[in-house]
Amino acid sequence: MAYVRSKKPSRRRNMYLGLLVTLGIGLAVVAFYQWGYKPAAANDKIHVRFKEALLNEDVSFFQENVEYEAEPLTRAEALRFMGWLNEEKSIRGEAISEVAQDRSDRAQGMETDGLFRLVDTGDGRFGFADYRLELLPKTLRTSADVPLTNIWIDGVQAGRVDEAGATVEIVRMPGRYDVKAIAVVDGETVTKTEVVTLTEDAQLAFGLLPDQDETVAGQFDLERAELIEIEVEAQTGHSIETLEALMNKQEQTVVDAIGEPMQRGDVWRYEGMELRFVDGRVARIDIDLQKRPDDLLALLGEPKERVDTELGVEWRYDRTLLESIFTFLRLQSEKRFIERDEAIYLILT
């Protein structure tokens, strides 16, 4: 009978296999700790992460872990909020303390006082909770002693006081804001600006009558020109200079400048405006200012005359008045304020 040599596993091969298994288990443990356990534990300590992110100006933390009205903060909102807290050292200290207290007392963290509410997302793992911070809305109650007073916050119209002594409520996230009141008194513009810090609901009363504030000379000034420029860009997404540059341009030039319209034809419809073509070139632009007639009265005052035209009721102001505003805005085309269907349009021709 032939002798057959038995095959025994190599000791060296067994050693390699053991090392590989040990290394694999080690890597798995490290990966579990690094990408599983450690983040879960960190999310549970939201107060520690908040303080570190604030002091280190980590904007990504605020974008990912702080929300307002159920939406994550945009980068601009995160930068603004973080910058405000770091500029106001006392408020920053109170905010850090508030988050720490909310974390230690979860029932307190769900209350609606202060700057934040602590929200457990329910996505926690390994026995840890997963938290987000919800910024609590603050109400600014604003009044004025002049009817039809427009209220602007950081360059954007936010509300209007229709009657003297009435109050308009404006809701914003906590922060610091420039609040401006603009009204027309005896045909002249009166403005007043206040800086408001919203850490809780607040009230602001504007005194705009001549004996309480300085009247701006002239019926129209550069400040109001800036407001119209802001309105045009807010409604259309484009500067008024960009839109005027489209006059008498061909279709492809328009598309290259502001993109495809929502609807084509003799009239091209975009957000907040319509472009009318004649012989393939832009002949007229109608910009919807999203203003009622009394809004325009509050902004520009009474026109010199109102004239019925084929486009609607044209509000005509003194020619030098129009020249001042549109020279400031670097416009060369003819501009007309048209009232149509209870709305005000700025029409370029």
Secondary structure as the mmCIF struct_conf table of DSSP 4:
data_model
#
loop_
_struct_conf.conf_type_id
_struct_conf.id
_struct_conf.beg_label_comp_id
_struct_conf.beg_label_asym_id
_struct_conf.beg_label_seq_id
_struct_conf.end_label_comp_id
_struct_conf.end_label_asym_id
_struct_conf.end_label_seq_id
HELX_LH_PP_P HELX_LH_PP_P1 ARG A 5 LYS A 7
HELX_RH_AL_P HELX_RH_AL_P1 ARG A 11 PHE A 32
HELX_RH_PI_P HELX_RH_PI_P1 TYR A 33 TYR A 37
HELX_RH_AL_P HELX_RH_AL_P2 LYS A 38 ASP A 44
HELX_RH_AL_P HELX_RH_AL_P3 ILE A 46 LEU A 55
TURN_TY1_P TURN_TY1_P1 ASN A 56 GLU A 57
HELX_RH_AL_P HELX_RH_AL_P4 VAL A 59 ASN A 65
STRN STRN1 VAL A 66 TYR A 68
TURN_TY1_P TURN_TY1_P2 GLU A 69 ALA A 70
STRN STRN2 GLU A 71 PRO A 72
HELX_LH_PP_P HELX_LH_PP_P2 LEU A 73 THR A 74
HELX_RH_AL_P HELX_RH_AL_P5 ARG A 75 GLU A 87
HELX_RH_AL_P HELX_RH_AL_P6 LYS A 89 SER A 104
HELX_RH_AL_P HELX_RH_AL_P7 ARG A 106 GLY A 109
TURN_TY1_P TURN_TY1_P3 MET A 110 MET A 110
BEND BEND1 GLU A 111 THR A 112
BEND BEND2 GLY A 114 LEU A 115
STRN STRN3 PHE A 116 ASP A 120
BEND BEND3 GLY A 122 GLY A 122
TURN_TY1_P TURN_TY1_P4 PHE A 126 GLY A 127
STRN STRN4 TYR A 131 LEU A 135
HELX_LH_PP_P HELX_LH_PP_P3 LEU A 136 PRO A 137
STRN STRN5 LYS A 138 ALA A 144
BEND BEND4 ASP A 145 LEU A 148
STRN STRN6 THR A 149 ILE A 153
TURN_TY1_P TURN_TY1_P5 ASP A 154 GLY A 155
STRN STRN7 VAL A 156 VAL A 161
BEND BEND5 GLU A 163 GLU A 163
TURN_TY1_P TURN_TY1_P6 ALA A 164 GLY A 165
STRN STRN8 THR A 167 ARG A 172
BEND BEND6 PRO A 174 PRO A 174
STRN STRN9 GLY A 175 VAL A 185
TURN_TY1_P TURN_TY1_P7 ASP A 186 GLY A 187
STRN STRN10 GLU A 188 LEU A 198
BEND BEND7 THR A 199 GLU A 200
STRN STRN11 ALA A 202 PHE A 206
BEND BEND8 LEU A 209 LEU A 209
TURN_TY1_P TURN_TY1_P8 PRO A 210 GLN A 212
BEND BEND9 ASP A 213 ASP A 213
HELX_LH_PP_P HELX_LH_PP_P4 GLU A 214 GLU A 214
STRN STRN12 THR A 215 THR A 215
HELX_LH_PP_P HELX_LH_PP_P5 VAL A 216 VAL A 216
BEND BEND10 ALA A 217 GLN A 219
HELX_RH_AL_P HELX_RH_AL_P8 LEU A 222 THR A 236
BEND BEND11 GLY A 237 HIS A 238
HELX_RH_AL_P HELX_RH_AL_P9 ILE A 240 GLU A 244
TURN_TY1_P TURN_TY1_P9 ALA A 245 ASN A 248
STRN STRN13 GLN A 250 GLN A 250
HELX_RH_AL_P HELX_RH_AL_P10 GLU A 251 ILE A 258
BEND BEND12 MET A 262 MET A 262
STRN STRN14 GLN A 263 GLN A 263
BEND BEND13 GLY A 265 ASP A 266
STRN STRN15 VAL A 267 TYR A 270
TURN_TY1_P TURN_TY1_P10 GLU A 271 GLY A 272
STRN STRN16 MET A 273 VAL A 278
TURN_TY1_P TURN_TY1_P11 ASP A 279 GLY A 280
STRN STRN17 ARG A 281 LYS A 291
HELX_RH_AL_P HELX_RH_AL_P11 PRO A 293 LEU A 300
BEND BEND14 LYS A 304 LYS A 304
STRN STRN18 GLU A 305 THR A 309
TURN_TY1_P TURN_TY1_P12 GLU A 310 LEU A 311
STRN STRN19 GLY A 312 ARG A 316
HELX_RH_AL_P HELX_RH_AL_P12 ARG A 319 PHE A 328
TURN_TY1_P TURN_TY1_P13 LEU A 329 ARG A 330
BEND BEND15 SER A 333 SER A 333
STRN STRN20 LYS A 335 ARG A 340
TURN_TY1_P TURN_TY1_P14 ASP A 341 GLU A 342
STRN STRN21 ALA A 343 LEU A 348
#
